[in-house]
């Protein structure tokens, strides 16, 4: 960080003839922070702002499920910890903050948005309290990796009700069930698309 600030100061003095402005320092610190967090997201399975699983962790979990399903289909042994139930059909339950009049849409207000995602994640944990993976996708969404079963629709309705009762300014979160593609590659592309919002 010290080197980056010194380089900014030197460049600013050469080009402008003064010390860098407050806005330039804030821009540098924000970029540094986002780059560092991006690096940490790759190292950790937990998103540091929300405490939810990271998108990378969700990708890994999906890859495990696809490998288990392929092993079952090939007749080879299923990896340790994975049984036929693990290879069953799964889906993503998506909770997304819509674009619009959300106060967290203000430029640079990452904290308000992260807090809203944290609350959405807590509500999702209330409904999906077993071993489901609950992850942050991008800056506006929470995804829950769940097995498709007879109770899934009922649980999604409960989650939708809890989120609508959440006292927040702005439009309510959208909640829906997203089917998973047949291949791991397709699932990765789907996650990337959902993360973009």
RORO-126180 format. One record per residue (C-alpha): chain; residue in three letters; residue number from 1; x negated, y negated, z negated. Coordinates in pm, 1 decimal. Each point is the difference from the previous one (the first is absolute). Example, Ala and Ser with C-alpha at 12.3 -4.5 7.8 and 13.67 -1.06 7.14 Angstrom:
  kette  rest   nr        xx        yy        zz
      A   ALA    1   -1230.0     450.0    -780.0
      A   SER    2    -137.0    -344.0      66.0
REM end
This chain:
  kette  rest   nr        xx        yy        zz
      A   UNK    1       0.0       0.0       0.0
      A   UNK    2    -283.4    -235.8     -90.1
      A   UNK    3    -162.6      55.6     339.9
      A   UNK    4     329.9     -59.9     179.9
      A   UNK    5      58.9    -327.0    -189.3
      A   UNK    6    -355.9    -115.2      68.3
      A   UNK    7      36.0      79.2     371.9
      A   UNK    8     327.8    -193.5      10.7
      A   UNK    9    -161.6    -296.4    -173.7
      A   UNK   10    -300.2       2.2     234.3
      A   UNK   11     217.2      28.4     312.7
      A   UNK   12     237.7    -270.5    -121.5
      A   UNK   13    -287.8    -238.3     -72.5
      A   UNK   14    -151.6      57.4     345.8
      A   UNK   15     328.9     -46.9     185.8
      A   UNK   16     188.8    -253.3    -213.9
      A   UNK   17    -273.0    -154.3    -213.0
      A   UNK   18     173.2      57.3    -336.7
      A   UNK   19      74.3     280.9    -242.3
      A   UNK   20     283.6     234.1     105.3
      A   UNK   21     355.8    -107.3     -70.7
      A   UNK   22     213.6     168.1    -262.0
      A   UNK   23     215.1     154.5     277.1
      A   UNK   24    -307.1     155.2     167.3
      A   UNK   25    -114.4     152.8    -330.1
      A   UNK   26     349.5     138.1     -67.0
      A   UNK   27       7.9     151.8     352.2
      A   UNK   28    -339.3     164.3     -56.7
      A   UNK   29     100.6     137.7    -341.3
      A   UNK   30     331.5     132.2     134.9
      A   UNK   31    -173.7     174.2     290.5
      A   UNK   32    -260.0     143.5    -237.9
      A   UNK   33     273.6     124.6    -233.9
      A   UNK   34     204.2     162.9     278.6
      A   UNK   35    -308.2     168.5     146.2
      A   UNK   36    -102.0     132.4    -341.2
      A   UNK   37     352.0     126.5     -72.5
      A   UNK   38       8.2     166.9     342.2
      A   UNK   39    -321.0     180.3     -85.5
      A   UNK   40     131.9     102.7    -341.9
      A   UNK   41     321.4     131.6     156.0
      A   UNK   42    -211.2     244.3     197.5
      A   UNK   43    -186.4     113.9    -312.4
      A   UNK   44     293.2      32.2    -235.4
      A   UNK   45     326.9     183.7      30.2
      A   UNK   46     170.2    -285.5    -188.1
      A   UNK   47      86.1    -345.9     127.4
      A   UNK   48    -166.7    -241.1    -246.5
      A   UNK   49     275.8    -263.7      14.3
      A   UNK   50     304.5     222.2     -47.1
      A   UNK   51    -124.9     322.0    -159.6
      A   UNK   52     177.4     196.3     274.7
      A   UNK   53    -180.5     260.0     208.2
      A   UNK   54    -192.1    -150.8     290.5
      A   UNK   55      93.2      50.9     363.9
      A   UNK   56    -318.9     205.2      41.6
      A   UNK   57     112.0     232.1    -281.0
      A   UNK   58     341.8      45.3     161.3
      A   UNK   59    -171.7      86.8     329.7
      A   UNK   60    -211.1     260.4    -180.1
      A   UNK   61     306.7     149.5    -166.8
      A   UNK   62     180.7      21.4     334.8
      A   UNK   63    -304.1     165.3     160.6
      A   UNK   64       3.7     262.8    -278.2
      A   UNK   65     366.0      75.2      68.4
      A   UNK   66     -55.2      32.9     374.6
      A   UNK   67    -300.1     229.5     -57.8
      A   UNK   68     205.2     215.0    -238.7
      A   UNK   69     281.2      22.2     255.3
      A   UNK   70    -244.8      96.5     276.4
      A   UNK   71    -157.6     266.6    -222.8
      A   UNK   72     344.1     144.4     -71.3
      A   UNK   73      91.3       0.1     370.1
      A   UNK   74    -332.6     163.1      97.3
      A   UNK   75      50.1     272.5    -257.3
      A   UNK   76    -323.3     -88.8    -174.7
      A   UNK   77     -15.2     -62.6    -369.8
      A   UNK   78     149.9    -318.0    -134.4
      A   UNK   79    -253.5    -223.9    -182.2
      A   UNK   80     -14.9      32.8    -379.1
      A   UNK   81     278.5    -194.6    -168.1
      A   UNK   82     213.7       4.3     313.0
      A   UNK   83     287.1     240.8      26.8
      A   UNK   84     279.4      44.1     252.5
      A   UNK   85     196.6    -274.0    -176.7
      A   UNK   86    -290.1    -241.6      58.3
      A   UNK   87       8.8      73.3     370.5
      A   UNK   88     374.7     -74.0      16.7
      A   UNK   89     135.5    -299.1     185.3
      A   UNK   90     -84.6    -336.0    -157.8
      A   UNK   91     109.8    -358.0      61.0
      A   UNK   92     -94.0    -350.6    -104.9
      A   UNK   93     238.6    -209.8    -205.0
      A   UNK   94     -81.3    -357.7      97.2
      A   UNK   95      63.8    -314.0    -205.8
      A   UNK   96     -83.7    -317.1     186.3
      A   UNK   97      21.1    -368.7     -84.3
      A   UNK   98     159.7    -162.1     306.5
      A   UNK   99    -154.9    -297.3     175.4
      A   UNK  100     190.3    -316.1     -78.5
      A   UNK  101      64.4    -222.0    -296.9
      A   UNK  102    -211.0     204.1    -240.7
      A   UNK  103    -202.7    -234.1    -225.3
      A   UNK  104    -295.2     232.8      48.2
      A   UNK  105      -7.5     -96.9     368.9
      A   UNK  106    -179.4    -321.4     -93.1
      A   UNK  107    -348.1       0.2     145.9
      A   UNK  108    -257.7     124.1    -246.9
      A   UNK  109     255.8     127.8    -252.9
      A   UNK  110    -133.4     356.8     -13.6
      A   UNK  111      66.8      30.9    -372.1
      A   UNK  112     378.8     -55.0      16.6
      A   UNK  113      29.1     252.2     282.5
      A   UNK  114    -216.9     251.9    -187.8
      A   UNK  115     217.0     -39.2    -310.9
      A   UNK  116     313.9      61.6     204.0
      A   UNK  117    -155.6     313.3     150.7
      A   UNK  118     -99.5     111.2    -350.0
      A   UNK  119     361.0     -34.0    -119.4
      A   UNK  120     121.1     191.5     306.4
      A   UNK  121    -255.0     272.7     -79.0
      A   UNK  122     118.4      19.4    -361.5
      A   UNK  123     359.3      44.8     114.1
      A   UNK  124    -112.4     269.6     246.2
      A   UNK  125    -183.8     179.4    -285.3
      A   UNK  126     321.2     -10.0    -203.3
      A   UNK  127     186.0     187.3     273.4
      A   UNK  128    -285.0     216.0     132.9
      A   UNK  129    -164.5     104.1    -324.2
      A   UNK  130    -150.5     335.1      97.0
      A   UNK  131    -313.4      43.9     209.5
      A   UNK  132     110.2    -225.5     285.9
      A   UNK  133    -266.7    -234.8     136.9
      A   UNK  134     102.3    -366.6     -30.2
      A   UNK  135    -222.1    -231.2     204.1
      A   UNK  136     -33.4    -358.9     112.0
      A   UNK  137      17.6     -42.4     377.7
      A   UNK  138    -124.1    -334.6     121.1
      A   UNK  139     110.8    -315.8    -175.1
      A   UNK  140     376.7      57.1       7.6
      A   UNK  141      80.7     368.6     -48.3
      A   UNK  142      -4.1     291.4    -243.3
      A   UNK  143      16.5     356.2     133.9
      A   UNK  144      92.6     313.3    -195.1
      A   UNK  145    -100.2     338.0     144.0
      A   UNK  146     284.7     235.7     -94.3
      A   UNK  147     120.9     346.6      94.0
      A   UNK  148     326.3       5.0     191.5
      A   UNK  149     258.4     167.5    -218.5
      A   UNK  150     370.4     -19.2     -77.7
      A   UNK  151     -55.9    -275.0    -259.9
      A   UNK  152    -204.5    -236.3     219.6
      A   UNK  153     293.3    -211.7     121.4
      A   UNK  154     134.5     -37.8    -353.8
      A   UNK  155    -342.2    -101.4    -132.6
      A   UNK  156     -39.9    -259.5     275.5
      A   UNK  157     338.7    -149.5     -89.4
      A   UNK  158    -108.5     -22.0    -365.6
      A   UNK  159    -324.2    -172.4     102.9
      A   UNK  160     190.1    -243.5     221.5
      A   UNK  161     230.5     -84.1    -293.4
      A   UNK  162    -293.4     -51.2    -239.2
      A   UNK  163    -176.4    -226.7     247.6
      A   UNK  164     315.6    -203.7      65.4
      A   UNK  165      36.1     -52.6    -376.9
      A   UNK  166    -358.4    -120.2     -26.7
      A   UNK  167       5.3    -369.1     -83.3
      A   UNK  168    -223.8    -161.4     259.7
      A   UNK  169      34.2    -305.5     215.3
      A   UNK  170      43.5      71.9     365.0
      A   UNK  171     165.8     263.3     214.3
      A   UNK  172      39.7     355.8    -134.2
      A   UNK  173    -241.1     272.6     101.6
      A   UNK  174      99.8     232.3     283.9
      A   UNK  175      -2.4     370.8     -86.7
      A   UNK  176      11.9     281.6     256.8
      A   UNK  177    -117.8     354.2      71.4
      A   UNK  178    -270.1      25.0     267.3
      A   UNK  179     -48.2     339.8     163.0
      A   UNK  180    -352.8     125.2      52.9
      A   UNK  181    -139.0      92.4     342.9
      A   UNK  182    -101.9     357.1      81.9
      A   UNK  183    -373.7     -75.4       2.6
      A   UNK  184    -249.3    -149.2    -242.1
      A   UNK  185    -113.8    -244.2     270.7
      A   UNK  186     357.8    -118.4      46.4
      A   UNK  187      36.0     -43.9    -376.6
      A   UNK  188    -310.7    -221.2     -14.0
      A   UNK  189     135.7    -214.6     283.3
      A   UNK  190     337.8     -22.1    -178.3
      A   UNK  191    -165.4    -115.0    -325.3
      A   UNK  192    -194.8    -267.6     186.0
      A   UNK  193     318.5    -123.4     167.7
      A   UNK  194     195.4      -4.4    -328.7
      A   UNK  195    -286.9    -184.3    -173.1
      A   UNK  196      19.8    -277.1     261.2
      A   UNK  197     360.3     -56.0    -103.5
REM end
